[in-house]
Each structure stands twice: as structure tokens, then as C-alpha cells.
């Protein structure tokens, strides 16, 4: 399964971005290969519809789960249409590495 995590930068030590559609990039974690790839979010500077476009983009990548602190209404609608599970983080200070480690530990149980 591919999981998209909104990231403030293309580094494992970067923080999870608070805003899904306006994040700098997506950390795409693949549960089968256990690898993480960073893909720029070219829609973050879009005046309107950044979340919707970002949601369509990650859906095209085959993502099945999206992790962020906040999702806009339009992004939620598109993610629901593509049956992509939303995970809303309650804390704003977690790194990509911490989230990936949690995902790996959960899969190992």
C-alpha cells in the first residue's frame, strides 16, 4: 500500500505539514518495499483548488491512505471519491521519520 504524508520538506527529519493541499511535498511511503520517496507538490502555490488538485495527484500515484494535520473540504471530497483513507494527526510536531517508523511498527505486529 502507498501512503502519502504531507511534508514541510523532502527530508525524513522534516515535520509533517499542517495543510495537505499546501504542503511543500509528499512523502510517499510504500508498505511493500518499506521505502519512502519525496514528490514535490506542484499545486501548493495554486490560488484556488490546491487541495483538490493535490488529492487528484496522489490518487493518480496509487495512494490508498493520506496523512496530514488538516484536509480541506474539497480535498476530502476528492479523497473520498477515490476511496483514499484519511488520517488526521492531532499533533503538529511529528517528523516524517516518526510517522514512517510508526507505520512500520504497526505493520510488523
C-alpha positions, 0 to 999 in steps of 0.5 A, a space after each residue: 500500500 502507498 501512503 502519502 504524508 504531507 511534508 514541510 520538506 523532502 527530508 525524513 527529519 522534516 515535520 509533517 505539514 499542517 495543510 495537505 493541499 499546501 504542503 511543500 511535498 509528499 512523502 510517499 511511503 510504500 508498505 511493500 518495499 518499506 521505502 519512502 520517496 519525496 514528490 514535490 507538490 506542484 499545486 501548493 502555490 495554486 490560488 484556488 483548488 490546491 487541495 483538490 488538485 493535490 488529492 487528484 495527484 496522489 490518487 493518480 500515484 496509487 495512494 490508498 491512505 493520506 496523512 496530514 494535520 488538516 484536509 480541506 473540504 474539497 480535498 476530502 471530497 476528492 479523497 473520498 471519491 477515490 476511496 483514499 483513507 484519511 488520517 488526521 494527526 492531532 499533533 503538529 510536531 511529528 517528523 516524517 521519520 516518526 510517522 514512517 517508523 510508526 507505520 512500520 511498527 504497526 505493520 510488523 505486529 
